[in-house]
Amino acid sequence: MSQYFNLTLDTTAPSGGSISVSSYYNAAGNVNLSATNASFMKVWVNQTASGSASDAEVPASWEAYSNTKQVSFTAQGTNYVHVLFMDEVGNISSVVDSSATVYDSVAPTISSVSINNGDDYANNASVTVRVSVSDTTSGVDYVTLSGDISETGDNAKFTFNATDRANGYKDCAVTLSGADGSKTVSATATDIAGNTSTSSSDTITLDTAAAEATLVLRKSDDSANLPAYVNGTAFAAAVSTEDTDIVSYKIWGDIADATTEPDSWTAASFSSGRMLISDLALTSGEGLKTINVKIRDQGGNVTVLTP
């Protein structure tokens, strides 16, 4: 009696293997796998572009073939995913390597937030917020501003370009919201991998109103107001205001040695809301004399005074 057996010889390993990875990961994440005639696989991660079946990270046992695999990363920076495919009868493919991917689980670091270069006051609601930030692995993607500003949503996000990353900061133009007073703007930074920093902030006082003040011309010894007609040239100018942040002044006109407006400001010194500008002298010659005074507050608002 004769017996017959049908056998199929299979010495062909799985083919067409591929791995698709995201450009960045900030935690364990999925990769997509593909191979023809694969039943099992071994997947591992390291920082070597070309993997080897003898890599220390190669799993000890095979797992069932799947189109999706979650992988974990242990090293910050550039990583590669590798896979071996095996069919039902034990034929094993060569190692398939992924393209480079970056693992970054560290958030950016904001070193400073500065409104209008760190000024204490602003006399215009339109300000520039400089966010100085660094991220050494994937790079800063954008900063988000919040607080006392009009911008919300996408308008409060400011994307970093290559120049911003090289500079280490982003200048963000925003509008302070609400009435005059103390304003705080906060910033967070998000890197390309999706990590977001802790918040950092700066505070500025918005002051858009010029000071209300009065100017009175006084006798040189400050004993009384200067009369409408004088027969001498010496006098003083008294400025009074309830504004507490006047920082400088200018005085000129029919004044000896100050006939035109000075280029620079003179530091103001007030006591109980009053400043006396002494040692002034009218220009020679009879006739109507004009005195001009400007005062400026910390916000840069200017008040023009007339006696």
C-alpha positions as CSV (number, residue, x, y, z in Angstrom):
1,M,0.0,0.0,0.0
2,S,1.3,3.4,-0.9
3,Q,1.0,6.6,1.2
4,Y,1.5,10.2,-0.1
5,F,2.2,13.4,1.9
6,N,1.8,17.0,0.5
7,L,4.4,19.3,2.0
8,T,5.1,23.0,1.3
9,L,8.6,24.3,1.7
10,D,8.6,27.9,3.0
11,T,12.0,29.6,3.4
12,T,10.8,33.2,2.6
13,A,10.9,35.7,5.5
14,P,8.2,38.4,5.9
15,S,8.8,41.2,3.4
16,G,7.8,44.8,2.9
17,G,8.5,45.7,6.5
18,S,8.0,49.4,7.6
19,I,7.7,51.5,10.7
20,S,5.9,54.9,10.8
21,V,6.8,57.2,13.7
22,S,5.7,60.6,14.8
23,S,8.3,63.4,14.6
24,Y,8.1,64.0,18.4
25,Y,7.0,62.2,21.5
26,N,6.7,63.5,25.1
27,A,5.6,60.1,26.5
28,A,5.0,56.5,25.4
29,G,3.3,56.6,22.0
30,N,2.1,54.4,19.2
31,V,4.0,53.5,16.0
32,N,2.5,52.0,12.9
33,L,3.9,48.7,11.6
34,S,3.5,46.8,8.3
35,A,4.9,43.6,6.8
36,T,3.7,40.9,4.4
37,N,3.3,37.3,5.8
38,A,4.2,38.4,9.3
39,S,2.8,36.5,12.3
40,F,5.1,37.6,15.1
41,M,7.3,40.6,15.8
42,K,9.9,42.0,18.2
43,V,9.9,45.8,18.6
44,W,12.5,47.9,20.5
45,V,13.9,51.4,20.8
46,N,17.4,52.9,21.1
47,Q,19.4,55.8,19.8
48,T,21.1,53.8,17.0
49,A,20.0,54.5,13.5
50,S,20.6,50.9,12.3
51,G,19.3,48.3,14.6
52,S,20.7,44.8,15.1
53,A,19.1,41.6,16.3
54,S,21.9,41.6,19.0
55,D,20.9,45.0,20.4
56,A,20.6,44.9,24.2
57,E,17.0,46.3,23.9
58,V,15.7,43.4,21.8
59,P,12.8,41.7,23.6
60,A,13.5,38.1,24.8
61,S,10.2,36.7,23.4
62,W,8.1,37.3,20.3
63,E,4.6,38.9,20.3
64,A,1.8,38.5,17.9
65,Y,2.0,40.7,14.8
66,S,0.0,43.9,15.0
67,N,-0.2,47.1,12.9
68,T,0.1,49.3,16.0
69,K,2.5,49.1,18.9
70,Q,3.0,51.4,21.8
71,V,6.6,52.0,22.5
72,S,8.4,53.7,25.5
73,F,11.4,55.8,25.4
74,T,14.2,56.1,28.1
75,A,16.6,58.6,26.4
76,Q,15.9,62.2,25.7
77,G,16.7,63.4,22.2
78,T,16.8,61.5,18.9
79,N,15.6,57.9,19.0
80,Y,14.9,55.1,16.5
81,V,12.4,52.3,16.6
82,H,13.4,48.8,15.2
83,V,11.4,45.7,14.5
84,L,12.0,42.0,13.4
85,F,9.1,40.2,11.8
86,M,8.7,36.4,11.8
87,D,6.2,34.2,9.9
88,E,4.4,31.0,11.2
89,V,7.2,28.7,10.3
90,G,10.0,30.7,11.9
91,N,11.4,32.7,9.0
92,I,12.8,36.0,10.3
93,S,13.1,39.2,8.4
94,S,16.1,41.5,8.5
95,V,15.9,44.4,11.0
96,V,13.6,47.2,9.9
97,D,14.5,50.7,11.1
98,S,12.3,53.8,11.6
99,S,13.2,57.3,10.6
100,A,14.6,59.5,13.4
101,T,12.1,60.6,16.1
102,V,12.7,63.0,19.0
103,Y,11.7,62.0,22.6
104,D,11.3,65.1,24.8
105,S,9.5,65.0,28.1
106,V,11.1,68.1,29.6
107,A,9.1,71.4,29.4
108,P,10.7,74.6,28.3
109,T,12.2,77.0,30.9
110,I,11.1,80.6,31.0
111,S,13.9,82.8,32.3
112,S,11.9,86.1,32.3
113,V,8.8,87.9,31.2
114,S,9.3,91.6,30.6
115,I,6.6,94.2,29.6
116,N,8.0,97.1,27.7
117,N,11.6,96.2,28.6
118,G,10.8,96.0,32.3
119,D,9.3,99.5,32.6
120,D,7.2,100.2,35.7
121,Y,4.7,102.3,33.8
122,A,3.0,102.5,30.4
123,N,1.0,105.4,29.1
124,N,-0.4,103.3,26.2
125,A,-2.4,100.1,26.4
126,S,-0.4,98.7,23.4
127,V,2.7,97.0,24.9
128,T,5.3,94.5,24.0
129,V,5.8,91.5,26.2
130,R,9.2,89.8,25.8
131,V,9.2,86.1,26.8
132,S,12.8,84.8,27.2
133,V,12.6,81.0,27.1
134,S,14.8,78.0,26.2
135,D,14.2,74.3,25.3
136,T,17.3,72.2,24.5
137,T,15.6,69.1,23.0
138,S,12.8,69.8,20.6
139,G,12.7,73.6,20.6
140,V,10.0,76.1,21.7
141,D,6.9,76.0,19.5
142,Y,4.9,78.9,20.9
143,V,4.2,81.0,24.0
144,T,0.7,81.7,25.4
145,L,-0.1,85.0,27.2
146,S,-2.9,85.5,29.7
147,G,-3.9,88.0,32.4
148,D,-4.8,91.6,31.9
149,I,-4.8,91.6,28.1
150,S,-7.5,91.8,25.5
151,E,-6.2,88.9,23.4
152,T,-7.7,85.4,24.0
153,G,-7.6,82.0,22.3
154,D,-5.3,81.8,19.2
155,N,-4.7,85.6,19.4
156,A,-2.9,85.0,22.7
157,K,-0.6,82.4,21.1
158,F,2.7,83.6,19.6
159,T,4.6,81.1,17.4
160,F,8.4,80.8,17.5
161,N,10.3,80.7,14.3
162,A,13.9,79.8,13.7
163,T,15.1,83.3,14.5
164,D,13.2,83.4,17.7
165,R,14.7,80.1,18.9
166,A,18.1,81.4,18.0
167,N,17.5,84.6,19.9
168,G,16.0,82.8,22.9
169,Y,13.0,85.1,23.1
170,K,9.7,86.2,21.5
171,D,8.4,89.8,21.4
172,C,4.6,89.6,21.7
173,A,2.5,92.7,20.9
174,V,-0.7,92.8,23.0
175,T,-3.2,95.3,24.4
176,L,-3.6,95.8,28.1
177,S,-7.3,95.5,29.1
178,G,-9.4,97.6,31.5
179,A,-9.0,100.9,33.2
180,D,-5.7,102.4,34.3
181,G,-4.0,100.6,37.2
182,S,-1.7,97.6,37.9
183,K,-1.7,95.1,35.1
184,T,-0.2,91.6,35.2
185,V,0.7,89.5,32.1
186,S,1.5,85.8,32.5
187,A,3.2,83.5,30.0
188,T,3.6,79.8,29.4
189,A,5.8,78.2,26.8
190,T,5.1,75.0,24.9
191,D,7.7,73.0,23.0
192,I,7.3,71.2,19.7
193,A,6.8,67.9,21.6
194,G,3.9,69.4,23.5
195,N,5.4,70.0,26.9
196,T,4.2,73.2,28.6
197,S,6.3,75.2,31.1
198,T,5.1,76.6,34.4
199,S,3.7,80.2,34.3
200,S,5.9,83.3,34.7
201,S,4.7,86.9,34.8
202,D,5.5,90.6,34.9
203,T,3.5,93.6,36.2
204,I,3.2,97.1,34.9
205,T,1.1,100.1,35.8
206,L,-1.0,101.5,33.0
207,D,-1.3,105.2,33.3
208,T,-2.8,107.0,30.3
209,A,-4.0,110.1,32.1
210,A,-1.8,113.2,32.2
211,A,-1.5,114.9,35.6
212,E,-3.8,117.7,36.6
213,A,-1.6,120.5,37.9
214,T,-1.4,124.2,38.4
215,L,1.4,126.7,37.8
216,V,1.8,129.9,39.8
217,L,4.6,132.4,39.4
218,R,6.0,133.5,42.7
219,K,8.3,136.1,44.1
220,S,11.9,134.8,44.2
221,D,11.7,134.3,48.0
222,D,8.4,132.4,47.6
223,S,6.7,134.9,49.9
224,A,3.8,135.7,47.5
225,N,2.4,135.3,44.0
226,L,4.0,137.4,41.3
227,P,1.8,140.4,40.5
228,A,0.6,141.1,37.0
229,Y,3.2,143.9,36.6
230,V,6.7,143.6,38.0
231,N,9.7,145.9,38.0
232,G,12.3,143.2,38.7
233,T,13.4,140.1,36.8
234,A,13.9,137.5,39.6
235,F,11.1,135.1,40.2
236,A,10.2,131.4,41.0
237,A,7.6,129.0,39.6
238,A,5.5,126.8,41.8
239,V,3.9,123.7,40.4
240,S,1.1,122.0,42.5
241,T,-0.5,118.6,41.8
242,E,-2.1,115.7,43.6
243,D,-0.4,113.3,41.2
244,T,2.3,111.4,43.1
245,D,4.4,110.2,40.2
246,I,5.7,113.3,38.5
247,V,9.3,112.6,37.7
248,S,10.6,115.5,35.5
249,Y,9.9,118.9,34.1
250,K,10.9,121.5,31.5
251,I,10.7,125.3,31.8
252,W,11.5,127.9,29.2
253,G,10.2,131.1,27.5
254,D,11.0,134.7,28.4
255,I,13.5,133.4,30.9
256,A,17.2,134.3,30.9
257,D,19.3,131.3,29.6
258,A,16.1,129.3,28.8
259,T,14.4,131.0,25.9
260,T,13.8,127.7,24.0
261,E,12.5,124.4,25.1
262,P,15.3,122.2,26.5
263,D,16.1,118.9,24.8
264,S,16.4,117.1,28.1
265,W,14.1,116.9,31.1
266,T,15.1,118.0,34.6
267,A,14.3,115.7,37.6
268,A,11.4,116.9,39.6
269,S,11.3,117.1,43.4
270,F,7.9,117.5,45.0
271,S,7.1,117.9,48.7
272,S,3.5,117.6,49.8
273,G,2.4,117.9,46.2
274,R,4.3,121.1,45.5
275,M,7.6,121.8,43.6
276,L,9.3,125.2,43.6
277,I,11.5,126.1,40.6
278,S,13.8,128.8,42.0
279,D,16.5,131.1,40.8
280,L,14.7,132.2,37.6
281,A,15.1,135.6,35.9
282,L,13.0,137.2,33.2
283,T,14.7,138.2,29.9
284,S,15.5,141.9,29.7
285,G,13.2,144.4,28.0
286,E,9.8,145.6,28.9
287,G,6.6,143.9,27.8
288,L,4.5,140.8,28.1
289,K,6.5,137.8,29.2
290,T,5.6,134.2,28.5
291,I,6.6,131.2,30.7
292,N,6.2,127.6,29.5
293,V,6.3,124.6,31.8
294,K,5.8,120.9,31.0
295,I,5.7,118.1,33.6
296,R,6.0,114.4,32.9
297,D,4.8,111.4,35.0
298,Q,6.4,108.0,35.2
299,G,4.2,106.7,32.5
300,G,5.5,109.4,30.1
301,N,2.3,111.5,30.1
302,V,3.0,115.1,29.6
303,T,1.0,118.1,31.0
304,V,1.5,121.5,29.6
305,L,1.1,124.3,32.2
306,T,0.4,128.0,31.8
307,P,0.5,130.5,34.7
